[in-house]
Amino acid sequence: AELAESRLPDDPSEKTIADALSKEAAAMQKFLHTKGAYNAAMCIEGKMISSEKLSQTLSQTAVNGFSSVNFFIGSSYGLSEEIKKACDMRLSMSPMTFPHQLARVMLCEQIYRAFSIAGNSRYHK
């Protein structure tokens, strides 16, 4: 599901940013508590892993009884600490910052690649 990001002024205060992240976190809560879901926070301070390792991680979630995986991508100001702390994993695509729309497309491609790897497809090569 895609949630609307909070619109902020060009030069928001720290409090304005914190309030926006809190509001976004409140909207994410229902997905965080989905029964049987493994939750991954996409954040710059997360762990960088290879496509092969992502494939192993996704396969392992199924083995461990998780029925779905939720990836949380923040807005321009990231994710609230509350969401990051509640997730099972923190994952980073790069130390660079990307617009969340582009991050979503990159993540979708990596998920497709992970399943291709798990299925022994040649796509990932």
KAQUITA-V381742 format. One record per residue. N is the residue number from 0. SS is DSSP state (hx for helix, st for strand, lp for the rest). PSI is psi in radians with two decimals (none if undefined). OMEGA is omega in whole degrees, -180 to 180 (none if undefined). Layout:
n:ss:psi:omega
N:SS:PSI:OMEGA
N:SS:PSI:OMEGA
//
This chain:
n:ss:psi:omega
0:lp:2.50:177
1:lp:2.23:179
2:lp:2.60:178
3:lp:2.38:175
4:lp:2.71:178
5:lp:2.35:177
6:lp:2.24:-177
7:lp:2.75:176
8:lp:2.94:-178
9:lp:-0.61:-179
10:lp:1.27:-175
11:lp:2.64:175
12:lp:2.88:177
13:hx:-0.67:179
14:hx:-0.71:178
15:hx:-0.74:178
16:hx:-0.82:-180
17:hx:-0.72:179
18:hx:-0.72:179
19:hx:-0.76:178
20:hx:-0.66:178
21:hx:-0.73:179
22:hx:-0.74:178
23:hx:-0.69:179
24:hx:-0.71:179
25:hx:-0.68:179
26:hx:-0.48:-179
27:hx:-0.34:-173
28:hx:-0.73:-177
29:hx:-0.50:178
30:hx:-0.56:179
31:hx:-0.57:-176
32:lp:0.38:176
33:lp:2.22:-178
34:lp:2.30:176
35:lp:0.22:-177
36:st:2.46:171
37:st:2.24:-174
38:st:2.27:179
39:st:2.18:177
40:st:2.17:176
41:st:1.92:-177
42:st:2.64:-174
43:st:-0.53:-180
44:st:0.05:179
45:st:3.07:-179
46:st:2.35:174
47:lp:2.21:-179
48:lp:2.82:178
49:lp:2.90:176
50:hx:-0.66:178
51:hx:-0.73:179
52:hx:-0.65:176
53:hx:-0.74:178
54:hx:-0.78:178
55:hx:-0.74:-179
56:hx:-0.80:180
57:hx:-0.71:177
58:hx:-0.70:-179
59:hx:-0.57:179
60:hx:-0.69:178
61:hx:-0.76:179
62:hx:-0.62:-179
63:lp:0.09:174
64:lp:0.10:177
65:lp:2.38:-178
66:lp:-0.23:178
67:st:2.86:177
68:st:2.25:176
69:st:2.24:174
70:st:2.20:-179
71:st:2.03:177
72:st:2.20:-178
73:lp:3.09:176
74:st:-2.87:-179
75:lp:-0.46:-178
76:lp:0.23:175
77:st:-2.69:180
78:lp:2.65:176
79:lp:2.66:176
80:hx:-0.60:179
81:hx:-0.79:179
82:hx:-0.81:-179
83:hx:-0.72:180
84:hx:-0.57:-178
85:hx:-0.26:-178
86:lp:2.71:179
87:lp:-0.37:-175
88:st:2.54:171
89:st:2.18:-174
90:st:2.41:178
91:lp:2.43:175
92:lp:-0.43:-174
93:lp:2.75:173
94:lp:-0.14:177
95:lp:2.78:177
96:lp:2.36:179
97:lp:2.63:172
98:lp:2.51:-175
99:hx:-0.47:176
100:hx:-0.74:179
101:hx:-0.69:178
102:hx:-0.68:180
103:hx:-0.79:179
104:hx:-0.76:179
105:hx:-0.71:179
106:hx:-0.76:178
107:hx:-0.74:178
108:hx:-0.72:-180
109:hx:-0.60:176
110:hx:-0.77:176
111:hx:-0.78:179
112:hx:-0.73:180
113:hx:-0.76:178
114:hx:-0.57:175
115:hx:-0.72:177
116:hx:-0.83:-179
117:hx:-0.54:179
118:lp:0.17:-180
119:lp:0.57:177
120:lp:2.76:178
121:lp:-0.06:-177
122:lp:-0.74:-172
123:lp:-0.08:-177
124:lp:none:none
//
